[in-house]
Amino acid sequence: MSSHHIVRDDQEPALIIANGESCSSELLGQLLEWSPIVVVLDSAITRVLELGIKVDVLLGDFDRNFNAEQYKDSQYPIEIVYTPNQNKTDLEKAFDYLIERKIPAVNVVWATGRRADHTITNVTNIIRYKNELKIVILDDYSKVFQLPKKFQKWYPSKTILSLIPIGSVDGISSENLEYPLENDTLTIGYRTGSSNSVVNDGIVTIIHADGDLLLMECHD
């Protein structure tokens, strides 16, 4: 897989490779092409290096006798960030690292699949860090990000879109969705907007008045 070092503009999203289910090499290659910095979490580096990716930052608590220092030569220059704080996940620590670096946005892969508790925590962290970092989580089947109060984007017909409220979200209305919303309320655990779909090729509009709302663009 080609190096990502063609681009060095910190306004482009960084890339975090977590330690969940791997994504396709095609998706990973698309993200690497524009990433100014690649951060790998803990022992995921073993799988990452098998793909021939140059790593900029290796971050984690490095437990289970994991020796991070062994990569200093093969991945030179590489920054190794030891984060022993057990009150945060490695992904949360990576978000903190990027915020300190004043990088405004990040794409995250390998953050879903495998353990469900990790997946739920990782997705809801989009909201936890909403004021500091624009986070997009991607895998081979979905792309998840926070919606602004008014969202508009062109989609082909039959695109599957799921609205995920974090807590309760009020005043939701939509245009060009099969199951339209009209000043509705969605609440996690009670009513969500899962598996809606685009009616016609064209602009989809989603607005909401209050609360934190995620959009998941889905495909099989």
C-alpha positions in Angstrom: 0.0 0.0 0.0 1.4 3.4 -1.0 2.6 5.9 1.6 0.4 8.8 2.7 3.3 11.2 2.8 2.4 13.0 -0.4 0.2 15.4 1.6 1.3 17.5 4.5 -1.6 19.9 5.3 -2.9 19.7 8.8 -6.2 21.1 7.6 -6.9 17.7 6.0 -8.3 15.0 8.4 -5.8 13.0 10.3 -6.3 9.2 10.3 -6.6 7.0 13.4 -6.3 3.2 12.9 -7.8 1.6 16.0 -7.8 -2.0 17.0 -11.2 -3.3 15.9 -12.3 -5.1 12.7 -10.1 -4.3 9.7 -11.6 -2.5 6.7 -10.9 -3.0 3.0 -7.6 -2.0 1.6 -9.5 0.2 -0.9 -11.1 2.3 1.8 -7.9 2.5 3.8 -6.0 3.6 0.7 -8.5 6.4 -0.1 -8.1 7.8 3.4 -4.3 7.5 3.5 -3.9 9.5 0.4 -5.0 12.7 2.1 -4.0 12.2 5.7 -1.3 14.5 7.1 -0.7 12.1 10.0 -1.4 8.5 10.7 -1.9 7.4 14.4 -2.1 3.7 15.2 -3.4 2.4 18.5 -1.3 0.0 20.5 -0.9 -3.6 19.1 -2.9 -2.8 15.9 0.5 -1.8 14.5 1.2 -5.4 13.9 -1.6 -5.7 11.4 -1.0 -2.2 10.0 2.7 -2.9 9.1 1.6 -6.1 7.3 -0.2 -3.7 4.9 3.0 -1.7 4.2 1.7 1.6 5.8 4.1 4.2 7.2 3.1 5.1 10.8 3.7 8.5 12.2 2.4 8.0 15.8 2.1 4.8 17.9 -0.1 5.5 20.9 -1.4 3.4 23.7 -0.9 2.0 27.2 1.2 -0.9 25.7 0.1 -3.4 28.3 0.2 -7.2 27.8 4.0 -7.1 27.4 3.8 -5.1 24.2 7.1 -3.7 23.2 6.6 -0.4 21.3 10.2 0.5 21.1 10.9 -2.3 18.6 9.3 -0.1 15.8 11.6 2.9 16.3 14.0 1.8 13.5 11.7 0.2 11.0 9.2 3.2 11.1 11.7 6.0 11.6 10.7 8.8 12.2 7.9 7.6 14.5 6.6 9.2 17.7 5.8 6.7 20.4 3.2 8.1 22.9 2.8 6.1 26.1 -0.6 6.8 27.7 -1.0 4.7 30.9 -4.3 6.5 32.0 -6.8 3.7 32.4 -9.7 6.2 32.8 -9.8 6.7 29.0 -9.7 4.4 26.1 -6.8 4.4 23.6 -9.0 6.0 21.0 -10.0 8.8 23.5 -6.3 9.4 24.2 -5.7 9.6 20.5 -8.4 12.3 20.2 -6.7 14.2 23.0 -3.4 13.9 21.2 -4.8 15.4 18.0 -6.5 18.2 19.9 -3.2 19.1 21.5 -1.7 19.2 18.0 -4.5 21.5 16.9 -5.6 19.2 14.2 -9.3 20.0 13.6 -10.6 16.8 12.0 -10.0 13.0 12.0 -11.2 9.9 10.1 -11.2 6.8 12.2 -11.1 3.2 10.9 -10.9 -0.2 12.6 -13.1 1.3 15.4 -16.2 -0.9 14.8 -16.8 -4.7 14.8 -15.4 -7.2 17.2 -16.5 -6.1 20.8 -19.8 -4.3 20.9 -19.0 -2.2 23.9 -16.0 -0.7 22.1 -18.1 0.0 19.1 -20.8 1.8 21.1 -18.2 3.9 23.1 -16.3 4.8 19.9 -19.4 6.0 18.1 -20.8 8.0 21.0 -17.4 9.7 21.5 -18.2 11.7 18.3 -20.5 13.7 20.5 -18.2 13.8 23.5 -15.5 15.6 21.5 -17.9 17.6 19.2 -16.6 21.0 20.4 -12.9 20.1 19.9 -12.6 17.7 17.0 -14.7 16.8 13.9 -14.8 13.0 14.0 -15.9 10.6 11.2 -15.9 6.9 11.8 -15.8 4.6 8.8 -15.9 0.9 8.0 -16.8 -1.1 4.8 -20.5 -0.7 5.5 -21.0 2.7 7.1 -19.9 6.2 7.7 -20.9 8.0 10.9 -20.7 11.6 11.7 -22.5 14.4 13.7 -25.1 16.4 11.9 -25.3 20.2 12.1 -28.7 21.8 12.9 -29.3 21.9 9.1 -27.8 19.3 6.8 -28.0 19.0 3.1 -26.3 16.6 0.8 -26.9 15.0 -2.6 -27.5 11.2 -2.5 -28.5 8.6 -5.1 -31.9 7.1 -4.6 -32.2 4.1 -2.2 -29.2 5.2 -0.2 -29.7 3.9 3.4 -29.5 6.6 6.0 -29.9 6.0 9.7 -30.4 8.8 12.2 -29.0 8.0 15.7 -29.9 10.4 18.5 -27.5 10.6 21.4 -30.0 11.1 24.2 -33.1 12.9 23.0 -33.2 15.1 19.9 -36.2 17.4 19.2 -37.6 19.2 16.2 -36.4 16.8 13.5 -37.7 17.3 10.0 -36.5 15.8 6.7 -37.0 16.0 2.9 -36.5 13.3 0.3 -36.5 10.4 2.8 -38.9 7.4 2.4 -40.0 7.8 6.0 -40.3 11.6 6.4 -39.9 13.3 9.8 -41.9 16.3 10.6 -40.9 18.1 13.8 -40.4 14.7 15.4 -38.4 13.6 18.5 -36.0 10.7 18.4 -34.7 9.2 21.7 -32.0 6.5 22.0 -33.6 3.3 23.4 -37.1 4.4 22.5 -37.4 5.7 18.9 -34.6 6.1 16.4 -34.4 6.8 12.7 -32.8 3.5 11.6 -32.7 2.3 8.0 -34.5 5.2 6.3 -33.7 5.6 2.6 -33.4 8.3 -0.1 -36.5 8.5 -2.3 -35.1 10.3 -5.4 -31.6 11.1 -6.7 -31.0 14.6 -5.3 -30.6 16.7 -2.1 -31.6 15.2 1.2 -32.4 17.8 3.9 -32.4 17.0 7.6 -32.9 19.7 10.3 -33.2 19.5 14.0 -33.8 22.0 16.7 -32.1 20.6 19.8 -29.9 17.7 20.8 -27.1 15.7 19.3 -27.8 13.7 16.2 -25.6 11.3 14.3 -26.0 10.3 10.7 -25.0 6.8 9.5 -24.6 6.4 5.7 -25.0 2.7 5.1 -24.4 0.3 2.3 -24.3 -3.5 2.0 
